[in-house]
Amino acid sequence: MKTIIEPFRIKSVEPIRMTSPVQREKILRDAGYNLFLIRADDVIVDLLTDSGTGAMSSEQWAGIMRGDESYAANSFYRFQDRISELTGFDHVLPTHQGRASERILFELVGGPGKIVPNNAHFDTTRANVEHSGAAAVNLPIPEAVEPHARHPFKGNMNVESLEELIDDVGVERIPLVMVTITNNSGGGQPVSLENLRAVKKVCRHHGLPLFLDACRFAENAYFIKHREKGMSNRSIREIVREMFDLADGATISAKKDGLVNIGGLLLVRDEEMLRRASNLLILTEGFVTYGGLAGRDLEAMAQGFEEVVHDDYLAYRIRSVEYLGEKLMAAGIPILEPPGGHAIYINAAEFCPHIPRDQFPGQAVVCGLYRIGGIRSVEIGSVMFGGSTKSSDAVLTPHSKRQQTGQPLELVRLAMPRRVYTQSHIDYVIESAGELVLRRKELRGLRMIYEPPVLRHFTARFEEI
Ligand SMILES: *Cc1c(COP(=O)(O)O)cnc(C)c1O
């Protein structure tokens, strides 16, 4: 069958409040053309983020009822067994979300003078590395910065650059090497097993630990199964296990492939590191058997990590994102190619070349999609990375002597919540985008009239030019 259906039935529904174009015009103006300042109630299809926005299954909700809220409860041991079985890690620390794991990890291994390489740091990962006093270095492959390059594993780490970096700065300054699967900042692009093995080889040679930022490990495994040579006959579980077997530790936000609304994990092998991480966890998150979560959250996570590796779920998940990407391209909207695992990124600079970079073409597209269809997306470009923050930190800007433009791509991200929207919702998004193509000349640049000192994209206000 060519039609891939949603592999679930719907038992509980959440109404969507419809708005008219006239209402949306006013909402947009009142929010200073910043969609972070619009209430979810005023959004028809919300593609702002795939983090913590997924729908839980009936089994997960059953787990919520089963949750044991006593100390050292069974819920923790069930959770630990599930994660150990999936990843092969014996030591599983629960945390309230991914950045809590990152904060503990980099408090242990970071510090001034240290350098942490990654294929591409996610923003909270970078922030936690830098908060410790260390420097965060991105080492993507050259194809990662070319919007139309169709590399099957565009998220790969540049192994050559990694070796160069180690030679340049010396192994003592590098506490660990991190690989983000899938590469979120780079467009949800996967990392191949071949690349992970090659990175591991370099790490082993230099005695460096390899850590995974494994938020989307299941989506990454699906791409490996379907794109990498010799992998099609292996099960998702086998591939997941090999990815984790290559690692000495991992930080995970369960708000992505954990299929829950809150939760995270820190995995380590080293006993000494476990002891130190546990002490920090107890200090700021909670005891090692709950890490700032309720027993019920651990039950929901245990079940989520089980469901996410199911073939039917992953086929539906990856195909629905790809479907959106294909249809947008067919409608004449340039996107980052190929479609990633959790989101589609529209290349706004290419889509509306009449809007100069300093008038925020990405934000103009974000506003256009809201006006036409009440769709919420997010700008990832000059609004997010320009201004007072270091623009060289921007998304897709690699650590490489070859490419130092210092300029971010002007992107609009459509992130897909897990198991929330059906194909007709996505068809509606596609139709709205098609309308936007016809009216792209009407898109107007924006002027920022209020800019907070840090993380300006959350609260900035604009007016149209
Ligand atoms: C979401 C995310 C994080 C941070 O996790 P939170 O749960 O949001 O704290 C870290 N790395 C990547 C790649 C992510 O996508």
PDBQT file of the ligand as one rigid body, heavy atoms in Angstrom, charges set to zero:
ROOT
HETATM    1  C1  LIG A 501      15.555  19.351  23.002  1.00  0.00    +0.000 C 
HETATM    2  C2  LIG A 501      16.992  19.069  22.883  1.00  0.00    +0.000 A 
HETATM    3  C3  LIG A 501      17.852  19.214  23.974  1.00  0.00    +0.000 A 
HETATM    4  C4  LIG A 501      17.411  19.788  25.297  1.00  0.00    +0.000 C 
HETATM    5  O1  LIG A 501      16.396  19.070  25.882  1.00  0.00    +0.000 OA
HETATM    6  P1  LIG A 501      15.257  19.786  26.770  1.00  0.00    +0.000 P 
HETATM    7  O2  LIG A 501      14.398  18.625  27.199  1.00  0.00    +0.000 OA
HETATM    8  O3  LIG A 501      14.566  20.767  25.917  1.00  0.00    +0.000 OA
HETATM    9  O4  LIG A 501      15.943  20.405  27.928  1.00  0.00    +0.000 OA
HETATM   10  C5  LIG A 501      19.174  18.890  23.772  1.00  0.00    +0.000 A 
HETATM   11  N1  LIG A 501      19.632  18.456  22.594  1.00  0.00    +0.000 NA
HETATM   12  C6  LIG A 501      18.836  18.302  21.524  1.00  0.00    +0.000 A 
HETATM   13  C7  LIG A 501      19.393  17.812  20.236  1.00  0.00    +0.000 C 
HETATM   14  C8  LIG A 501      17.490  18.601  21.624  1.00  0.00    +0.000 A 
HETATM   15  O5  LIG A 501      16.699  18.469  20.554  1.00  0.00    +0.000 OA
ENDROOT
TORSDOF 0
